[in-house]
């Protein structure tokens, strides 16, 4: 298993956040039924929430070192 440093993880989380913003913009432009949009919005919210939690953990870990 590859080991990543704090900087690499932080860069990955920034990339994830950018991707989520792009996907939200694309989702808004799609002609989907409201339930479909809600489904994809929930997925994006979960990804965003997980990335935010990881980011917070990385920052906390960075301050400990």
C-alpha positions in Angstrom: 0.0 0.0 0.0 1.4 3.4 -1.0 2.0 5.9 1.8 1.2 9.5 1.3 2.4 12.5 3.2 0.1 15.3 4.5 0.9 17.5 1.6 -0.2 14.9 -1.0 -3.4 14.2 0.9 -4.1 17.9 1.2 -3.6 18.3 -2.6 -5.9 15.4 -3.3 -8.6 16.9 -1.1 -8.4 20.2 -2.9 -8.8 18.3 -6.2 -11.8 16.5 -4.8 -13.4 19.7 -3.7 -12.9 21.2 -7.2 -14.4 18.1 -8.8 -17.5 18.3 -6.6 -18.0 22.0 -7.6 -17.7 21.0 -11.3 -20.1 18.1 -10.9 -22.7 20.3 -9.1 -22.5 22.8 -12.0 -23.0 20.0 -14.5 -25.8 18.5 -12.4 -27.7 21.8 -12.4 -27.6 21.9 -16.2 -29.0 18.4 -16.7 -32.6 17.8 -17.4 -33.2 15.2 -14.7 -36.3 14.4 -12.7 -36.3 16.0 -9.2 -35.8 12.6 -7.5 -32.8 11.9 -9.7 -31.3 15.3 -9.0 -31.8 14.7 -5.3 -30.1 11.3 -5.5 -27.0 12.8 -7.2 -27.0 15.8 -4.8 -27.0 13.4 -1.8 -24.0 11.6 -3.3 -22.1 14.8 -3.9 -23.0 16.0 -0.4 -21.6 12.8 1.1 -18.4 13.1 -0.9 -18.1 16.8 0.1 -18.7 16.0 3.7 -16.2 13.1 3.7 -13.6 15.3 2.0 -14.2 18.1 4.6 -13.8 15.6 7.5 -10.5 14.3 6.0 -9.3 17.8 5.4 -10.0 18.7 9.0 -8.1 15.5 10.1 -5.2 16.4 7.9 -5.0 19.9 9.4 -5.2 18.6 12.9 -2.5 16.0 12.2 -0.3 18.7 10.6 -0.5 20.8 13.7 0.5 17.9 15.9 3.8 17.4 14.0 
